[in-house]
């Protein structure tokens, strides 16, 4: 198990490996179920995390987007698109969460 995962998630996986595996399998099936390409799926997942105001998920999906070769400009564009749907304060919060990840990647 990767030490890059947050500690609470690692603890959950250790205690409930079957549930984690089922969750992972569901995620795989959802990704395979439609016509969207990998890049689009990653950006959509980031947008959902931003809209739901889930800081940890924004961190995770930003990290996955960067690892998938998605540019910082594309990532921030997703956040900008949120302004007219979830409001300016929520979008600013999301951009700070995105910056958290991008700062770590540059170290």
C-alpha positions in Angstrom: 0.0 0.0 0.0 1.3 3.4 -1.0 2.5 5.7 1.8 1.3 8.5 -0.5 -2.3 7.7 0.5 -3.6 9.7 3.5 -3.1 7.9 6.8 -6.9 7.5 7.5 -7.4 5.8 4.1 -4.4 3.5 4.6 -5.9 2.5 8.0 -9.3 1.9 6.4 -7.8 -0.3 3.7 -5.8 -2.3 6.2 -8.9 -2.9 8.4 -11.4 -3.5 5.5 -9.5 -4.8 2.5 -12.5 -6.5 0.9 -14.5 -3.3 1.1 -11.7 -1.3 -0.5 -11.3 -3.9 -3.3 -15.0 -3.8 -4.0 -14.8 0.1 -4.1 -11.8 -0.1 -6.5 -13.6 -2.6 -8.7 -16.7 -0.3 -8.8 -14.5 2.6 -9.8 -12.9 0.6 -12.6 -16.3 -0.5 -13.9 -17.6 3.1 -13.9 -14.6 4.3 -15.9 -15.0 1.5 -18.4 -18.8 2.0 -18.8 -18.8 5.0 -21.2 -17.1 6.7 -24.1 -15.1 9.4 -22.3 -11.4 9.2 -22.7 -9.0 9.1 -19.7 -8.2 12.8 -19.7 -11.8 13.8 -19.9 -12.7 11.4 -17.0 -9.9 12.8 -14.8 -11.1 16.4 -15.5 -14.8 15.5 -14.8 -13.8 13.8 -11.5 -11.9 16.9 -10.5 -14.9 19.0 -11.3 -17.2 16.8 -9.3 -14.8 17.1 -6.3 -14.7 20.9 -6.6 -18.5 21.1 -6.8 -18.9 18.9 -3.8 -16.3 21.0 -1.9 -14.3 17.9 -1.0 -10.8 19.1 -0.2 -9.3 15.7 0.0 -10.9 14.6 -3.3 -9.7 17.8 -5.0 -6.2 17.0 -3.7 -6.5 13.5 -5.0 -7.9 14.3 -8.4 -5.5 17.1 -8.9 -2.6 14.7 -8.2 -4.1 12.1 -10.6 -4.6 14.8 -13.3 -0.9 15.9 -13.0 0.2 12.3 -13.1 -1.9 11.8 -16.2 -0.2 14.6 -18.0 -2.9 17.2 -17.6 -1.5 20.7 -17.6 -1.9 23.2 -14.7 -3.8 25.5 -17.1 -6.3 22.8 -17.8 -6.7 22.0 -14.1 -7.3 25.6 -13.2 -9.7 26.0 -16.1 -11.9 23.3 -14.4 -11.9 25.4 -11.2 -12.7 28.6 -13.1 -15.7 26.9 -14.7 -17.1 26.3 -11.2 -17.5 30.1 -10.5 -20.9 30.4 -12.1 -22.2 27.2 -10.7 -20.9 27.0 -7.1 -19.9 30.6 -6.5 -16.7 32.6 -6.2 -15.8 31.7 -2.5 -16.1 27.9 -3.2 -14.0 28.3 -6.4 -11.3 30.2 -4.5 -11.2 27.5 -1.9 -10.8 24.9 -4.6 -8.0 26.8 -6.3 -6.1 26.8 -2.9 -6.5 23.0 -2.7 -5.2 22.6 -6.2 -2.3 24.8 -5.4 -1.5 22.6 -2.3 -0.9 19.7 -4.7 0.9 21.7 -7.4 3.4 23.2 -4.8 4.2 19.7 -3.6 4.8 18.5 -7.1 7.3 21.2 -7.8 9.5 20.3 -4.8 
